[in-house]
């Protein structure tokens, strides 16, 4: 709409309609050009343009009464147009075409094409700088930016993934929309975008504890990978996840502890994090004859030993915590490995398309294809012990009780299934177009699709009472068994406030909760108990807890909670990490003051240095050495006893080798 009453709309087969009564009625407008009209833009009530098929642009200067035709570059269709001002226009369309005019649309300069198959929207914020979105190979290809009128284009730091329409408003605010409920917004310039809805096509999920988890988006090349730290209530894309190292979408993620994790895709590439997803690096991989396929699944038997399978016949193994992976099997590019599972370090099975499954009894040194079985085109495999196992084949579930010599179809499963997931040793879930549950080690299966509300594609259980499922359009579901859970922790955080670390945590429910030991570490190896907070016993109400850590010496601290029941059983929380920020030397007033006769002196230093602290009388005579030693960066407390001194006024002075000096007054009353 150009104002409250006047507006135009365009469409296929030279459709152009005009309203003068706010859309109550519409009249057709004949421009004389037989083409598809894909987009239009007006700079005022008189001057407007239409992007058309065949690379043509229609222009009006009299409010749409008459139109002139201009050829903008080659004959590729134009799907978007933006009139920047009365002289400068940008239009874009098929096969990445973008064309710029500096004389009101009389002549056009065609820029180099973008990689997109279609550019569906284009908007400029000045005559040089603009943005465009579109699709490539039927997928969103993200936003692109130019600063030179379209001569060159690049991806901004945080590109959105919408592909249909882009709108940039004053003040750095913008919106874009796309398929699958994708709506993105920017409020800080036009380079940083966030989705307003979490509508990812989640293909895998892994939780390292009750609160922290990761979910892989399978829609686009290399991710993104999302993370939650509040039990799935909110999710954010990992900003440093290196999507650019992959040539296809993510399929699998796996973590061996709260910090160490893996992700993989094509070209048969594995990346690793050792800091909970803050940074990633490519690990070594050797021995594959085919390096095109995707990494389809990870499995670790312990933190150092694991396997990964590819979609083109490769089985990789690591024995050094994932730093180096070597090929154990090159089965041929027709073998699509979909899953791998080990009962122990020796005995393992695969599930794979286009072939029979493979089996090993020596940790993968030899893989024997099970050509005598009736299993073909399998999707997932799980073994309860050496004899009892299950394998999914499309819409069928087979089980074995003799180590895989014979497989028997279970008639309880009759719809397409994808993954065989475990919550505990006897609690199983099968995901797919329907969701099946067994709570008796696979004897009886119930279709629970109606109960969970929708199907999901992957599930992971960090505890025997807690599991998370994920699926298309951002679907996330949480399972919790309150009859098993002693304490449901829903948040645990650490925050530096001046010279202390404030730890806060929240529980949703508690059963027989004696309390929490607070543990601290500098290296994740050596832990010390620094406090205890009593629990609330049994309660179904939310409980809030906090603890102040004031003994801080070092650059980084790790904290975890040890939740203890009345019967002595316990559970550890996830680990939270905090970096200590100290910018200046500081000497704080002692507390209590007056002292009677003991008191505590606090000071902070931003770097390792020698510290000297002395006590002086009111006459300026040194009467005591309080401290004289080298200290690391940190916040320190020193308790001093003044019982040997008379009541009165004293001074304590701190000096460092770097030149800092400070003095405070202390009052002693006995």
Secondary structure, DSSP 8 states (H G I E B T S, - for coil): --SSS-EEEEETTTEEEEESSTTSS-EE---S--S-EEEEEESSSS-EEEEEGGGEEEEESSTTSS-EEEE-SSSS-EEEEEE-SSS-EEEEEBTT-EEEESSTTSS-EE----S-SEEEEEEESSSS-EEEEEEETTEE---EEESSTTSS-B--TB-----SEEEEEGGGEEEEE-STT-EEEESSSSSB-EESS----EEEEEESSSS-EEEEEEEEBTEEEEEESSTTSS-EE-TT--GGG-SSB--EEEESSSS-EEEEETTTEEEEESSTTS--EE-EEE--S--SS-EEEEEESSSS-EEEEETTSEEEEESSTTSEEEEEEE--TT-EEEEEEESSSS-EEEEEETS--EEESSTTSS-EE-TTSS--S--EEEESSSS-EEEEETTEEEEESSTTSS-EEETT--S-EEEEEESSSS-EEEEESS-EEESSTTSS-EE-HHHHSS--SEEEEEETTEEEEE-GGG-EEEEE-TTT-SEEEEEEEEEEETTEEEEEEEEEEEEEEEEEEEEEESSSSSEEEEEEEEEEEEESS-EEEEEEE--EESSEEEEEEEEEETTS-EEE---EEEE----S-EE---BSSSBSSEEEEEEEESS-EEEEEEEEETTS-EEEEEEEEEE-SEEEEEEEE-TTS-SEEEEEEEEETTS-EEEEEEEE--
